[in-house]
């Protein structure tokens, strides 16, 4: 398995050796990979393998291995198995009794993590965010309290909407970085709080290119008493739904969402009883 070959160090030379010795090269787009092979004087049979045909093509790749052939898997960009169907091929290879090996290629999540200037001792790659607002916010609520730097892929056209949801769910002050076209000619990194980044791209519009988002971990939770929690919840509930108020207070306080939710329910019930008593 190999990613695209840039500067030819030891890894690049090893990748070329693997490709020259392969009986079959599985790739996302045969046109893209053929250009790479031609540039290095390599002529190998190619087969397309991607999300849309993986289930159909995978058995033939295993059959080729069973016949004693060497199969190389490459991607158009980045590293194989990161947000693509490559891991399923590795799983099938192992199940068939074969041992895969890897030649690392460029990796956008790791490159983004390295350049973002955010904590890198613990991180979670969460893939692509959902395309719909509700599903995206639900997903972010699950990740809000994860004590690690978060890394996402995102399409350029959805970036402004996703940043707005990130700021709403995770908090506007949370530090982040938008990285674009990493390791390519027009590489760009924009750092700031989620609120600042959301405002910038709301005004500037979607950028061009491939986007990797890096969001810093939540701030260490500060001790908060019941009175302070109640005050935050009452203020949040005055201008938002119970669900949104709970998400905002949980993100701001660092408290477990279940605890905040249970207290919000209790306060809402008290408010309803007060209204009924007043009638």
C-alpha positions as a printed Julia matrix, in Angstrom:
279×3 Matrix{Float64}:
   0.0     0.0     0.0
   1.38    3.41   -0.9
   0.31    7.01   -1.24
   1.44    9.39   -3.98
   5.19    9.87   -4.27
   6.56   13.38   -3.8
  10.18   13.92   -2.76
  11.88   10.6    -3.31
  13.48    9.7    -0.02
  13.83    6.15    1.25
  10.05    5.76    1.48
   9.55    7.0    -2.07
  12.2     4.64   -3.44
  10.6     1.75   -1.57
   7.2     2.67   -3.01
   8.61    2.65   -6.54
  10.17   -0.76   -5.9
   6.8    -2.1    -4.69
   4.99   -0.71   -7.73
   7.57   -2.11  -10.15
   7.26   -5.54   -8.56
   3.46   -5.62   -8.37
   1.49   -7.9   -10.65
  -1.59   -5.7   -10.26
  -2.09   -2.12   -9.0
  -5.45   -1.28   -7.42
  -6.18    2.45   -7.41
  -8.98    5.01   -7.05
  -8.65    6.45  -10.56
  -6.61    4.58  -13.15
  -6.0     7.82  -15.09
  -4.33    9.47  -12.1
  -2.21    6.45  -11.17
  -1.2     5.81  -14.77
   0.35    9.3   -14.9
   2.37    8.48  -11.78
   3.58    5.18  -13.18
   4.45    6.61  -16.6
   6.44    9.42  -14.94
   8.63    6.77  -13.3
   8.81    4.4   -16.24
   6.56    1.75  -14.69
   4.12   -0.32  -16.75
   1.79   -2.41  -14.59
  -1.84   -3.58  -15.02
  -4.29   -1.27  -13.21
  -7.7    -1.94  -11.68
 -10.04    0.66  -10.23
 -10.91    0.17   -6.54
 -12.96    2.8    -4.66
 -16.05    3.3    -2.48
 -18.53    2.63   -5.25
 -17.1    -0.66   -6.57
 -15.18   -2.06   -3.58
 -17.66   -4.83   -2.74
 -17.59   -6.09   -6.33
 -13.84   -5.74   -6.99
 -12.46   -6.94   -3.66
 -13.04  -10.7    -4.29
 -11.07  -10.53   -7.54
  -8.13   -8.93   -5.72
  -8.15  -11.72   -3.14
  -8.31  -14.28   -5.94
  -5.25  -12.69   -7.53
  -3.36  -12.99   -4.21
  -4.47  -16.61   -3.89
  -2.99  -17.22   -7.36
   0.37  -15.99   -6.08
   0.21  -12.47   -7.47
   1.35   -9.32   -5.66
  -1.33   -6.61   -5.42
  -0.42   -2.99   -4.64
  -3.07   -0.55   -3.38
  -2.53    3.18   -4.0
  -4.64    6.33   -3.56
  -4.98    9.49   -5.62
  -3.95   11.57   -2.6
  -3.05   10.93    1.02
  -2.54    7.54    2.59
  -4.54    4.4     1.75
  -7.03    3.27    4.42
  -7.62    6.8     5.77
 -11.26    7.56    4.98
 -11.45    5.1     2.07
 -12.41    1.4     1.62
  -8.81    0.2     1.88
  -9.23   -1.16    5.4
 -11.85   -3.61    4.13
  -9.35   -4.97    1.63
  -6.77   -5.36    4.4
  -9.36   -7.17    6.53
 -10.23   -9.5     3.64
  -6.51  -10.06    2.97
  -5.93  -11.09    6.58
  -9.02  -13.32    6.59
  -7.64  -15.07    3.49
  -4.38  -15.8     5.3
  -2.15  -13.19    3.64
  -0.01  -10.59    5.42
  -0.15   -7.02    4.02
   2.7    -4.53    4.3
   2.64   -0.74    4.11
   4.71    2.03    2.52
   3.47    5.24    4.2
   2.41    8.14    2.01
   1.39   11.74    2.8
  -1.38   11.96    5.37
  -3.58   15.07    5.54
  -4.77   14.44    9.13
  -1.23   14.1    10.48
   0.07   16.99    8.38
  -2.79   19.2     9.62
  -2.15   18.18   13.21
   1.54   19.02   12.87
   0.97   22.5    11.44
  -2.12   23.57   13.42
  -0.26   24.51   16.59
  -2.76   22.62   18.75
  -2.12   19.81   21.28
  -0.95   16.68   19.47
  -0.37   14.26   22.35
  -3.94   12.94   22.04
  -6.12   13.3    18.96
  -9.17   11.79   17.27
  -9.63   11.62   13.5
 -13.4    11.78   13.0
 -13.56   11.62    9.2
 -16.14   13.68    7.31
 -18.83   15.56    9.21
 -22.43   14.75    8.18
 -23.75   16.94    5.36
 -27.08   17.86    7.04
 -27.2    20.4     9.87
 -29.12   18.28   12.4
 -27.0    15.18   11.87
 -23.85   17.3    11.97
 -24.81   18.93   15.28
 -25.8    15.56   16.77
 -22.4    14.19   15.76
 -20.61   17.18   17.27
 -22.52   16.88   20.54
 -21.17   13.35   20.89
 -17.63   14.64   20.35
 -17.88   17.86   22.37
 -16.41   16.49   25.59
 -13.76   14.18   24.06
 -10.51   15.22   25.8
  -8.46   15.33   22.61
  -7.78   17.42   19.55
 -10.37   16.64   16.87
  -9.54   16.28   13.16
 -12.18   16.35   10.42
 -12.29   16.21    6.65
 -14.77   18.64    5.09
 -15.8    19.71    1.61
 -14.96   23.3     0.77
 -18.55   24.2    -0.08
 -19.82   23.03    3.33
 -17.02   24.67    5.32
 -18.89   27.89    6.33
 -21.95   25.95    7.55
 -19.83   23.37    9.37
 -17.77   26.05   11.12
 -20.98   27.75   12.27
 -22.21   24.45   13.74
 -18.81   23.75   15.33
 -18.88   27.15   17.02
 -22.46   26.66   18.19
 -21.93   23.18   19.64
 -18.29   23.21   20.8
 -18.15   26.87   21.78
 -16.99   29.96   19.89
 -13.8    30.29   21.94
 -12.44   26.83   21.15
  -9.17   27.12   19.17
  -9.03   25.63   15.69
  -7.27   25.66   12.33
  -8.58   25.36    8.79
  -5.94   23.76    6.58
  -6.29   23.74    2.8
  -4.41   21.87    0.09
  -1.81   20.52    2.5
   1.58   19.55    1.03
   0.53   21.07   -2.32
   1.44   24.25   -4.16
  -1.33   26.43   -2.71
  -1.15   25.17    0.87
  -2.85   27.51    3.34
  -3.47   27.43    7.09
  -5.83   29.81    8.9
  -5.85   29.66   12.7
  -8.2    31.22   15.23
 -11.14   30.49   17.47
 -14.12   28.66   16.0
 -16.11   31.89   16.26
 -13.46   33.85   14.35
 -13.09   31.19   11.67
 -16.87   30.87   11.27
 -17.19   34.65   10.84
 -14.32   34.77    8.32
 -15.68   32.06    6.03
 -19.26   33.32    6.37
 -18.02   36.6     4.87
 -15.4    35.24    2.47
 -17.41   32.24    1.26
 -16.15   28.71    0.62
 -12.47   28.37   -0.3
 -11.16   26.11   -3.03
  -9.4    22.8    -2.56
  -9.35   20.0    -0.02
 -10.03   20.95    3.59
  -8.86   19.4     6.86
 -10.2    20.94   10.08
  -8.34   20.71   13.38
 -10.14   21.67   16.62
  -8.36   21.91   19.95
  -9.53   19.88   22.95
 -12.08   21.31   25.4
 -10.74   23.47   28.18
 -10.11   21.66   31.45
 -13.41   21.73   33.35
 -13.55   24.2    36.19
 -15.33   23.22   39.41
 -18.92   24.4    39.22
 -21.53   24.23   41.96
 -25.23   23.54   41.62
 -26.15   27.22   41.95
 -23.76   28.26   39.19
 -24.98   25.4    36.98
 -28.6    26.41   37.57
 -27.8    30.03   36.72
 -26.12   29.01   33.45
 -28.99   26.72   32.52
 -31.69   29.3    33.28
 -29.89   31.84   31.14
 -29.46   29.36   28.29
 -33.04   28.05   28.52
 -34.38   31.6    28.27
 -33.2    31.87   24.69
 -32.88   28.32   23.36
 -34.51   24.92   23.3
 -33.71   22.49   26.1
 -31.52   20.45   23.76
 -29.49   23.43   22.55
 -29.24   24.89   26.06
 -27.88   21.61   27.43
 -25.35   21.34   24.6
 -24.13   24.91   25.16
 -23.82   24.61   28.95
 -22.17   21.18   28.77
 -19.61   22.48   26.27
 -18.93   25.63   28.29
 -18.72   23.95   31.69
 -17.07   20.67   30.74
 -19.66   18.83   32.82
 -21.03   15.47   31.63
 -23.94   16.05   29.27
 -26.16   13.65   31.23
 -25.73   15.63   34.43
 -26.52   18.91   32.66
 -29.51   17.34   30.88
 -31.0    15.93   34.1
 -30.66   19.28   35.84
 -32.19   21.11   32.87
 -35.19   18.78   32.98
 -35.6    19.46   36.7
 -35.45   23.24   36.2
 -37.93   23.07   33.33
 -40.32   21.06   35.48
 -39.96   23.6    38.32
 -40.69   26.44   35.9
 -43.84   24.68   34.64
 -45.1    24.1    38.17
 -44.47   27.75   38.98
 -46.48   28.82   35.96
 -49.34   26.5    36.94
 -49.34   27.77   40.54
 -49.45   31.33   39.3
 -52.61   30.76   37.27
